[in-house]
């Protein structure tokens, strides 16, 4: 149960930070999604740092790992998990699989977004 609570609070904090970052960046950069770019880069850095730190350097409770990675980074951005998945594929030498994952993720996500907009226009 503690794992779920850690993810819940981490996710809420990450989502709130994403919202605040978006507000701040929208005031300084109107014509570019700087807030999204900033949270994606920050979340990916935190995910990479935490992944290696928790794997090789520091022994911390699993709930803290979940709070930071699944919760906070997941609430801040799912791009951090996407980046870690790709890094793991590259690390394991699965270059074609990584390339396919990148291509499918971007193409299908954009396609789904356009499909969602198209369907919503029908209402």
C-alpha positions in Angstrom: 0.0 0.0 0.0 2.9 2.4 0.8 4.1 1.9 -2.8 0.8 3.2 -4.2 0.9 6.2 -1.8 4.4 7.1 -2.9 3.5 6.9 -6.6 0.3 8.9 -5.9 2.1 11.8 -4.1 5.0 11.8 -6.5 2.7 11.9 -9.5 0.7 14.8 -8.0 3.9 16.7 -7.3 5.3 16.1 -10.8 2.0 17.1 -12.4 1.9 20.3 -10.4 5.5 21.1 -11.3 4.7 20.5 -15.0 1.8 23.0 -14.6 3.9 25.6 -12.9 6.7 25.3 -15.5 4.2 25.7 -18.3 2.8 28.8 -16.7 6.2 30.4 -16.2 7.5 29.5 -19.6 4.3 30.7 -21.4 5.0 34.2 -20.1 8.5 34.3 -21.5 8.1 32.3 -24.7 4.8 32.6 -26.4 5.4 30.9 -29.8 7.3 27.8 -28.7 6.3 25.0 -26.3 9.3 25.8 -24.0 7.5 24.5 -20.9 7.0 21.1 -22.4 10.6 21.0 -23.6 11.9 22.0 -20.2 9.9 19.4 -18.3 10.9 16.7 -20.8 14.6 17.5 -20.5 14.4 17.8 -16.7 12.4 14.7 -16.3 14.7 12.7 -18.5 17.8 14.0 -16.5 16.1 13.0 -13.2 15.1 9.6 -14.6 18.7 8.9 -15.8 20.3 10.2 -12.6 17.9 8.3 -10.4 18.1 5.1 -12.4 21.9 4.9 -12.2 22.1 6.2 -8.6 19.5 3.7 -7.3 20.9 0.9 -9.4 24.6 1.2 -8.6 25.3 3.8 -6.0 22.8 4.2 -3.2 20.5 1.7 -1.5 17.2 3.4 -0.9 13.7 2.0 -0.1 11.7 0.9 -3.1 9.0 3.4 -2.2 11.4 6.3 -2.6 12.5 5.0 -6.0 8.8 4.7 -7.1 8.1 8.2 -5.7 10.8 9.8 -7.8 10.7 7.7 -11.0 7.2 6.4 -11.6 5.5 9.1 -9.5 7.3 12.4 -9.9 8.9 11.8 -13.3 5.7 10.1 -14.6 3.7 13.1 -13.4 6.2 15.6 -14.7 6.6 13.9 -18.1 6.2 10.4 -19.6 9.0 11.4 -22.0 11.5 10.5 -19.3 10.3 6.9 -19.3 10.3 6.9 -23.1 13.9 8.1 -23.0 14.9 5.4 -20.4 13.3 2.7 -22.5 15.3 3.7 -25.5 18.5 4.0 -23.5 17.9 0.4 -22.2 17.4 -0.9 -25.8 20.6 0.8 -27.0 22.5 -0.5 -24.0 21.3 -4.0 -24.8 22.4 -3.6 -28.4 18.8 -3.6 -29.7 19.3 -0.7 -32.1 16.6 -1.7 -34.6 14.1 -2.3 -31.8 14.9 1.2 -30.4 14.6 2.9 -33.8 11.3 1.1 -34.4 10.1 2.2 -30.9 11.0 5.8 -31.6 9.3 5.8 -35.0 6.2 4.1 -33.8 5.9 6.1 -30.7 6.1 9.4 -32.5 4.1 8.5 -35.6 1.3 6.6 -33.8 1.0 9.2 -31.0 0.7 12.0 -33.6 -1.7 10.0 -35.6 -3.8 9.3 -32.4 -3.8 13.0 -31.6 -5.0 13.9 -35.1 -7.6 11.1 -34.9 -8.8 12.4 -31.6 -9.1 15.9 -32.9 -11.0 14.6 -36.0 -13.4 12.6 -33.9 -14.0 15.5 -31.5 -14.9 17.7 -34.4 -17.8 15.4 -35.2 -19.5 16.3 -31.9 
